[in-house]
Amino acid sequence: MGSTSKSKSPAAAETMEILMEISQLLNTGLDEETMALCLRLCENGVNPQALAQVIRELRRESADIRAESSGGGDGLSAREA
């Protein structure tokens, strides 16, 4: 799978570069690999808004888990409190 990123056409590479710049301007926190995966999912018919919601939810859950494991939580997630 890693070889596909090295064999991109110049147009595809430029598109990805522009998307990464937009991503950084919007402070999405997505790295290039994650952005490429999201792009491929959208190209294959995944609803971009639904994908964004899933990413937000995964980040929220990850933050909850980190808070609980660091002893900073009281066992309740932010939604349960």
C-alpha positions in Angstrom: 0.0 0.0 0.0 2.9 2.4 0.7 4.1 2.1 -2.9 1.0 3.9 -4.2 1.9 7.1 -2.5 5.3 7.1 -4.2 3.9 6.5 -7.7 1.3 9.3 -7.6 0.9 11.3 -10.8 2.0 15.0 -10.5 -1.6 16.1 -10.5 -2.6 13.8 -7.7 0.5 14.8 -5.7 -0.4 18.5 -6.2 -4.0 17.8 -5.2 -2.9 16.0 -2.0 -0.5 18.9 -1.2 -3.3 21.4 -1.6 -5.6 19.3 0.6 -3.0 19.0 3.3 -2.5 22.8 3.2 -6.2 23.3 3.6 -6.3 20.7 6.4 -3.5 22.5 8.2 -5.2 25.9 7.8 -8.4 24.4 9.2 -6.4 22.8 12.0 -8.0 19.3 11.4 -5.1 17.5 13.0 -5.1 14.9 10.2 -1.8 13.6 9.0 -1.1 12.9 5.3 -1.8 9.2 5.6 -5.2 9.8 7.3 -6.1 12.5 4.8 -5.3 10.1 1.9 -7.5 7.4 3.5 -10.4 9.9 4.0 -10.0 11.1 0.4 -10.1 7.5 -0.9 -13.2 6.7 1.2 -15.0 9.8 -0.2 -14.0 8.8 -3.7 -15.6 5.4 -3.1 -18.9 6.9 -2.1 -18.6 7.5 1.7 -20.5 10.6 2.8 -18.0 13.2 3.8 -20.2 14.6 6.6 -20.7 11.2 8.0 -17.0 10.5 7.8 -16.2 13.8 9.6 -18.7 12.9 12.4 -17.1 9.5 12.8 -13.7 11.1 13.1 -15.0 13.6 15.7 -16.6 10.8 17.7 -13.5 8.6 17.6 -11.4 11.6 18.9 -13.9 12.2 21.7 -13.9 8.6 22.7 -10.1 8.5 22.6 -9.9 11.6 24.8 -12.3 10.0 27.3 -10.2 6.8 27.4 -7.0 8.8 27.9 -8.6 10.9 30.7 -9.8 7.7 32.4 -6.5 5.9 32.1 -4.5 8.9 33.4 -6.7 9.0 36.5 -8.2 12.4 35.6 -11.7 11.1 35.1 -14.4 10.1 37.5 -15.5 7.2 35.4 -18.1 9.3 33.5 -17.6 10.5 30.0 -18.3 14.1 29.1 -21.6 13.1 27.6 -22.7 11.2 30.7 -21.8 14.0 33.2 
